[in-house]
């Protein structure tokens, strides 16, 4: 069964080419706004995680669920100030999953 993104509140999938634009938004966010962006991202990843856990097990869904769960952990760390003073922004890594980037904190 296909789950509508409107009924779940999950944002529509983005093309990989859209991620640099999102990176620009995060990099140029007003001081202190990063935490708000991380909280909103965590909210969306949590919604996706809940939806993925409701569908029957499938290898691709399980793989995607692992990426989403790890991103929830990473965003939780960022919200709580982990690596706040780091000069390196989080990295969007598509090597783990081609559809959803894994958020790497360096």
C-alpha positions in Angstrom: 0.0 0.0 0.0 1.2 3.5 -0.9 1.1 6.0 1.9 0.3 9.6 0.9 2.8 12.2 2.0 0.0 14.6 2.7 -1.8 12.3 5.2 1.4 11.6 7.1 2.9 15.1 7.2 6.1 13.9 5.6 7.7 16.3 3.2 7.8 15.4 -0.5 11.1 13.7 -1.6 13.7 16.0 -3.0 15.9 15.4 -6.0 19.6 15.0 -5.0 20.3 18.2 -6.9 18.2 20.1 -4.3 20.4 19.3 -1.4 23.1 21.9 -2.1 20.4 24.5 -1.9 19.4 23.2 1.5 23.0 23.3 2.5 23.1 27.0 1.5 20.1 27.7 3.7 21.7 26.0 6.7 25.1 27.7 6.1 23.5 31.1 5.9 20.9 30.8 8.7 20.9 33.6 11.1 22.9 33.0 14.3 21.1 30.7 16.6 18.7 29.5 13.9 20.6 26.3 13.3 19.0 24.6 16.3 15.5 25.4 15.0 16.4 23.9 11.6 17.8 20.8 13.4 14.6 20.5 15.5 12.4 20.8 12.4 14.5 18.2 10.6 14.3 15.8 13.6 10.5 16.2 13.6 10.3 15.2 9.9 12.7 12.3 10.3 10.7 11.1 13.3 7.6 11.1 11.2 9.3 9.1 8.5 10.6 6.6 11.0 7.1 6.1 12.4 5.7 5.6 8.9 8.4 3.1 7.9 7.9 1.1 11.1 4.2 0.7 10.2 4.7 -0.9 6.7 5.5 -4.5 6.2 9.2 -5.4 6.3 11.0 -4.9 3.0 14.7 -4.8 2.4 14.6 -1.3 0.9 12.4 0.1 3.6 14.5 -1.5 6.4 17.6 0.1 4.9 15.9 3.5 4.6 14.6 3.1 8.2 18.2 2.6 9.5 19.4 5.8 7.8 16.4 7.7 9.2 17.0 6.4 12.7 20.6 7.4 12.6 19.7 10.8 11.3 17.4 11.2 14.3 20.2 10.4 16.7 22.6 12.8 14.9 20.0 15.6 14.9 19.4 15.1 18.6 23.1 15.5 19.2 23.2 18.7 17.1 20.2 20.1 18.9 21.9 19.5 22.2 25.0 21.5 21.1 27.3 18.6 20.1 30.0 19.9 17.8 28.5 23.4 18.1 31.9 25.0 17.9 33.0 22.8 15.0 34.2 24.6 11.9 32.9 21.7 9.8 29.2 21.6 9.1 27.3 18.3 9.0 27.9 16.3 5.8 25.1 14.8 3.6 26.4 11.4 2.7 24.6 9.6 -0.1 26.9 6.5 -0.1 24.7 4.7 2.5 21.4 5.3 0.8 20.8 6.8 -2.7 17.4 8.4 -1.7 18.1 9.9 1.7 21.4 11.2 2.8 23.0 10.0 6.0 23.9 13.0 8.2 27.5 12.8 9.3 28.9 15.0 12.1 32.6 15.5 11.9 
